[in-house]
Amino acid sequence: MTSPVQPTPLNLQAGRVAATSVGVETFALTGFAFFYAWELLTGQGSDPIIVLMSIVLFIVFIVGFGYVAYGLWHRNPRAQAPAIAANGLLVPLGIAMFQFAPALVAGGVLLTGLAVVISTLAMGSLD
């Protein structure tokens, strides 16, 4: 049996960057959930059921991303795959958003997705 390899300072720093970035994404999702809740409470949504289900979906992602951020911070090997998968999907979304969203928003989505994928891979193997 081999002893586990100790992470380098670069591996530790990459993990902190990944965890913090996913935490920021979680915070942004929380803001969207509150926006939809406000929309539901003030009756501004087009269909209350759709707005309510959107809130439920945001809560599911908030919990999931929160656990991923926690797992990355504590170097849990089960947190790497969902972080890479979810943020890998943000990269083409960010590129596509340049056609219909402000450049700052599209660039933020693209750069955050790239930062999480790269920093998660830079953490090294967590076995």
N, C-alpha and C positions, 0 to 999 in steps of 0.2 A: 504494500500500500504506500502510495506517495503522499507526502505532506502537501497541503494546499499552498499554492504560490501566493506570496504576499503582494497586494496591489502596490503599484508604483504611485508616487505623488500625482503623476499625470492621470492614472486610472481613477484615483480618488477625486481629483478636480473635475474630470469629465463626468463622473457620477453626480457630483453636486450640480453641475451645469444642467445635466439632463433632468434631474429631479426638480430643480428650480423652474426650468422651462415648462415641464408638465404641470407644476403647481400653478404657474401663471395661466396656463390654458384652463385649468380647473376653475380658477378665479374668474376668467372670462366667461366660461360656461355658466357659472353661478350668476353673473350679471345678466346674461340672456334669460335665465330662468326667472329672475326677479322682474325683468322687463315683461315677459309673457304673463307673469302673475299679475302685474299691474294692469296689463291690457285686459286680462280676464275680469279683474275687480272693477274696472271702470267701464266695461262693456264695449271696448273699442275693437275687439277682435271680430273677424267676420263670422266665425262659428265657435261658440264656447267649447264644444267637444274637441275640436282640433287644437285650440289653444291649450286646453287642459292636458291633452295627450302630449303636446309638445313640451309642457312643463314636466310631465312624467319622464319623457325621454331624456330631457336635460338632466334630471335628477339621477337617472341611471348612469349617464356618462360622467356626471360629477363624482359619484361614488367610485366608479371604475377608475377614472383618472386620478382621483385622490389616493386610491390604493396603489396605483402604479407609481405615483410620485413618492409615496412613502416607501415602497419597495426599492425604488432606485436609490433613494437617500440611504437606505440601510443595506444596499448592495445585495438584494434578494435576486437570485437568478431568474425567478419567474416573472420579474417585472420588465425584463429587457424585450421580450418578444412583443407584448402588447404596446410598449412604447414605440418600437420600431414600426409595427404594423399601422397603428393609428396615425402616426406622424408621417409615415411614408405616403399615406393617402392625402395628407395636407399639402405635399409638394406639388402634385399636378393640380390640385384645387387652387393653390396660390398662383400658379402660372395662369390658369384659366380666369382667375378673378381680375387680372389686369384688363380684361375686355369690358368688365361691367362695374367694377368697384374702384374707389379711389386708390391710387398707386400706393399710398402709405398703408392702407389696410391689406391690399394684395401682397405687398412686400413683407408686411409683418407676418402674415400667414405662411408665406413661402419660407422666410428666414427662420421662423420658429420651428417649422417642420424639419428643415434641414439641420438646424442646430441640435434638435433632439435626436434625430437619426445618427448624426455624426458623433455626438457626445456619448450616446448609448453604445455605439460600436467601439468608441475609444475607451470605454470602461474595461474592456477585455473580458475574458471568460470569467464568469462568477461561479463556476462549478465548485 
